[in-house]
Amino acid sequence: MNKFKVWLRPSGIDCKVRVDGPGNVRLLRERLQAKGISSSEPIAIKGTSHCILHAHYPPQVTEEGLVMYVASIPEVELMLDPA
């Protein structure tokens, strides 16, 4: 299992997500979708290996719940820096 870095910046019912490695975005999007969290198409950040996407979570998922869920994904190394 290869770990990859993820940064989150929650804001109400939306969360900016930065993912290290374009290949890791698909895995993260699949995991979010399984939890009922939709996300935008990823946008590559030019000159880096990072992608940005926006996750839209339902009202029953709190910001804290989203952070805890992403942190619980075995492949994810949740970073403290903002997205």
C-alpha positions in Angstrom: 0.0 0.0 0.0 1.5 3.3 -1.1 0.6 6.4 0.9 -0.1 9.7 -0.7 -0.6 13.2 0.7 -3.9 14.9 1.0 -4.6 18.5 2.2 -8.2 19.6 3.1 -9.7 23.1 3.4 -13.3 22.6 4.5 -15.7 25.5 4.1 -19.4 24.9 4.9 -20.7 22.2 2.6 -17.7 22.3 0.3 -14.1 21.3 0.8 -11.1 22.2 -1.3 -8.9 19.1 -1.6 -5.3 18.9 -2.8 -4.0 15.5 -3.7 -0.4 14.5 -4.4 -0.2 12.4 -7.5 -2.8 12.5 -10.3 -3.1 8.7 -10.1 -4.2 9.0 -6.5 -7.1 11.3 -7.3 -9.2 8.5 -8.7 -8.9 6.4 -5.6 -9.8 9.3 -3.3 -12.8 10.3 -5.5 -14.0 6.6 -5.4 -13.7 6.6 -1.6 -15.5 9.9 -1.2 -18.3 8.8 -3.6 -18.8 5.6 -1.5 -19.5 7.9 1.5 -22.0 10.0 -0.5 -19.6 12.8 -1.1 -19.5 14.2 -4.7 -16.5 15.9 -6.1 -15.6 18.0 -9.1 -13.2 17.0 -11.9 -9.6 17.3 -10.7 -7.5 20.2 -12.0 -3.7 19.6 -12.3 -1.5 22.3 -10.7 1.0 23.2 -13.4 4.6 22.5 -12.4 3.7 20.1 -9.5 2.4 16.6 -9.0 -0.7 17.9 -7.3 -4.3 18.1 -8.3 -7.1 20.2 -6.8 -10.7 19.2 -6.6 -13.8 20.3 -4.7 -15.7 17.9 -2.6 -19.4 18.6 -1.8 -20.7 16.8 1.2 -24.3 16.3 2.3 -25.6 18.1 5.4 -25.4 15.0 7.6 -21.6 14.9 7.0 -19.9 17.6 9.1 -16.5 19.2 8.4 -15.0 17.2 11.3 -16.6 14.0 10.0 -15.1 14.6 6.5 -11.7 15.2 8.0 -12.0 12.1 10.1 -13.2 10.0 7.2 -10.4 11.1 4.9 -7.8 10.5 7.6 -9.1 7.0 8.1 -8.4 6.0 4.5 -5.3 3.7 4.9 -3.5 5.1 1.8 -4.0 8.8 2.8 -1.5 10.8 4.8 -3.5 13.8 5.9 -1.4 16.9 5.9 -1.9 19.9 8.2 -1.2 22.6 5.7 -4.2 24.2 4.0 -5.2 23.0 0.5 
